[in-house]
Amino acid sequence: MNGKTHFGYEQVDERDKARKVAGVFDSVAPKYDLMNDLMSAGMHRAWKAFTIAVSGVRSGERVLDVASGSGDLASAFARRVGPEGQVWITDINLAMLARGRDRLLDEGSALPLAQCDAERLPFRADYFDCISVAFGLRNMTHKEAALAEMRRVLKPGGRLLVLEFSHIWQPLARAYDWYSFKVLPWLGSKVVGDADSYRYLAESIRMHPDQQHLKAMMEHAGLERVEYYNLSAGVVALHRGYKF
């Protein structure tokens, strides 16, 4: 019997969540990059640049970018690993994967890719030096299973980077709620013609584990030396853990 999980604030059957999330990203994919710039006032670029800076990725390494979206991190990682390295892009959503692939091809990067569920990665154990997942974990039905899978395919000594919306500094929470539940759906309706998907975005952030809880989940999945960095007063947090 299927259990229940959350889709934003709505309780849904577990088997229905992936379908509903797919509908969101099918809708937003055409203007995904534009909306990221508008929603974050361009700050998402700084958050991703920080992730690259602390990744420790070097020439010749193997990197897996889970829920790659439009490929921002994969593009930066590809420049770091160079021709001797390897960067895989993956996404469960075909529309987003195609958008990332096309963007990378336009940049001259033909990276290997796979449409797959992060809870069942099609890679052998102990393969990647670094795995990243940016703004994708909160959409996964079984986050613990996805974290365990990512650890499985990491090499000993490898690291997992989770960049995700998190819990903001409490004095700013009221203003952030107003922005999230009033401005974001309005932007979505004007730019994409879809307010509901951006209302889901705001709700999914509130349902996502806070910084300490996610740290504990990563440790439970077998990652060690887990630490996190609050960015933009906790609007976003970057968690990093290692496999030993």
C-alpha positions in Angstrom: 0.0 0.0 0.0 1.4 3.4 -0.9 2.2 5.8 1.8 1.5 9.5 1.9 4.0 12.3 1.3 3.8 16.1 0.8 3.5 18.0 -2.4 3.9 21.5 -1.0 1.3 21.7 1.8 -0.9 19.0 0.1 -0.8 15.4 1.2 -0.6 13.0 -1.8 0.1 9.4 -2.5 3.8 8.7 -2.8 3.3 7.4 -6.3 1.6 10.7 -7.4 4.3 13.1 -6.1 6.8 12.4 -9.0 4.0 13.0 -11.5 3.0 16.3 -9.9 6.6 17.5 -9.7 7.1 16.5 -13.3 4.1 18.7 -14.2 5.7 21.7 -12.4 9.0 21.4 -14.3 7.4 20.7 -17.6 5.6 24.0 -17.2 8.5 26.1 -16.0 11.3 24.6 -18.1 11.1 27.1 -21.1 11.7 30.1 -18.8 13.5 28.4 -16.0 16.7 30.5 -16.2 14.9 33.8 -16.5 12.7 33.0 -13.5 15.8 32.0 -11.4 17.3 35.4 -12.2 14.1 37.3 -11.4 13.2 35.3 -8.2 16.7 35.6 -6.7 17.7 38.9 -8.2 20.6 37.0 -9.7 21.8 35.7 -6.4 21.5 32.0 -7.5 24.7 32.6 -9.6 26.6 33.6 -6.5 25.3 30.6 -4.5 26.4 28.2 -7.3 29.8 29.9 -7.6 30.3 29.4 -3.9 29.4 25.7 -4.3 32.0 25.3 -7.1 34.6 27.1 -5.0 34.2 24.8 -2.0 33.8 21.6 -4.0 37.5 20.9 -4.3 37.0 19.6 -7.8 40.2 19.2 -9.7 41.4 18.4 -13.2 40.7 14.8 -14.2 38.0 14.0 -11.6 34.6 12.5 -12.1 31.6 14.6 -11.2 27.9 13.7 -11.1 25.4 16.6 -11.2 22.0 15.3 -9.9 18.8 17.1 -10.9 21.0 19.1 -13.2 18.3 21.4 -14.5 19.7 23.9 -17.0 23.2 22.8 -16.3 24.8 25.8 -14.4 26.9 23.6 -12.1 27.7 21.0 -14.7 29.1 23.7 -17.0 31.4 25.1 -14.3 32.5 21.6 -13.2 33.3 20.7 -16.8 35.7 23.6 -17.0 37.3 22.5 -13.8 37.8 18.8 -14.6 39.1 19.6 -18.2 39.4 17.0 -21.0 40.8 14.3 -18.7 37.8 14.5 -16.4 34.2 13.6 -16.7 30.9 15.3 -15.7 27.6 13.5 -15.9 24.3 15.4 -16.0 21.1 13.7 -14.8 17.5 14.7 -14.2 14.3 12.8 -13.7 12.5 15.3 -15.9 13.1 15.0 -19.6 12.1 18.7 -20.4 14.7 20.0 -17.9 17.3 17.5 -19.0 16.9 18.5 -22.7 17.2 22.2 -21.7 20.4 21.5 -19.9 21.8 19.4 -22.7 21.0 22.0 -25.3 22.5 24.8 -23.3 25.7 22.9 -22.7 25.9 22.0 -26.4 25.5 25.7 -27.2 28.6 26.3 -25.0 30.5 23.5 -26.8 30.2 20.9 -24.0 28.9 17.5 -25.0 28.5 15.9 -21.6 27.2 12.4 -20.9 23.7 12.5 -19.6 21.0 10.1 -18.1 17.4 10.6 -17.4 17.0 8.8 -14.0 15.5 8.9 -10.6 18.0 10.0 -7.9 16.7 7.2 -5.7 18.0 4.6 -8.2 21.1 5.9 -9.9 22.4 3.9 -12.9 26.0 4.0 -11.9 28.3 1.5 -10.1 29.5 2.0 -6.6 32.6 4.1 -5.7 32.7 5.9 -9.1 32.5 9.6 -8.6 34.9 12.0 -6.8 32.1 14.6 -6.3 28.3 14.7 -6.5 26.2 17.9 -6.5 22.5 18.4 -6.2 21.3 22.0 -6.4 17.6 22.8 -5.6 16.5 19.3 -6.4 16.6 17.4 -3.1 13.4 19.0 -1.7 11.4 17.6 -4.7 12.4 14.0 -4.1 9.9 11.7 -2.5 12.3 9.6 -0.4 15.2 12.0 0.4 16.9 9.5 2.6 17.0 6.9 -0.2 18.4 9.5 -2.6 21.1 10.5 -0.2 22.1 6.9 0.4 22.3 6.3 -3.4 24.5 9.4 -3.9 26.8 8.1 -1.1 26.9 4.6 -2.8 28.3 6.0 -6.1 30.8 8.2 -4.4 34.4 7.0 -4.2 35.9 6.8 -0.7 37.2 10.3 0.0 34.5 11.7 -2.3 32.1 14.5 -1.3 28.5 15.3 -1.7 27.3 18.9 -2.1 23.6 19.7 -1.4 22.6 23.3 -2.3 19.0 23.9 -1.3 16.6 26.5 -0.1 16.5 26.3 3.7 15.2 28.2 6.8 15.9 31.9 6.9 17.1 33.9 9.8 14.0 34.3 12.0 13.8 38.1 12.1 13.5 38.1 8.3 10.9 35.3 8.2 7.8 37.5 8.0 9.1 39.6 5.0 10.3 36.4 3.3 6.9 34.8 3.7 5.2 37.8 2.1 7.7 37.7 -0.8 7.3 33.9 -1.2 3.5 33.7 -1.2 2.7 37.0 -2.8 5.5 38.0 -5.2 6.6 34.6 -6.5 3.2 33.4 -7.7 2.6 36.8 -9.2 5.9 36.6 -11.1 5.1 33.1 -12.2 1.7 34.2 -13.6 3.2 37.1 -15.5 6.4 35.5 -16.9 5.4 31.8 -17.2 1.6 32.0 -17.1 1.7 29.6 -14.1 1.2 30.9 -10.6 0.5 27.5 -9.1 4.0 26.1 -9.8 5.6 29.0 -7.9 3.2 28.6 -5.1 4.3 25.0 -4.9 7.9 26.3 -4.8 7.2 28.5 -1.8 5.4 25.6 0.0 8.1 23.0 -0.8 10.7 25.2 0.8 8.7 25.3 4.1 8.3 21.6 4.0 12.0 20.9 3.4 14.2 19.9 6.4 16.0 22.8 8.1 19.8 23.0 8.2 20.4 20.8 11.3 17.8 18.2 10.2 19.3 17.8 6.8 22.8 17.5 8.3 21.4 14.7 10.5 19.8 13.0 7.4 23.2 13.1 5.6 24.9 11.6 8.5 22.3 8.9 8.8 22.9 8.1 5.1 26.5 7.3 6.0 28.2 10.6 5.2 30.8 12.0 7.5 32.3 15.4 8.4 29.0 16.9 7.4 28.9 20.7 7.6 26.8 23.5 6.2 27.1 27.1 5.1 24.2 29.5 5.4 24.0 31.8 2.4 21.9 35.0 2.2 20.8 34.7 5.9 19.7 31.1 5.4 17.5 31.6 2.4 19.9 28.9 1.0 22.2 26.5 2.7 25.1 24.5 1.2 25.7 21.1 2.9 28.9 19.2 2.3 29.6 15.6 3.5 32.3 13.0 2.7 32.4 9.3 2.2 35.2 7.5 4.0 
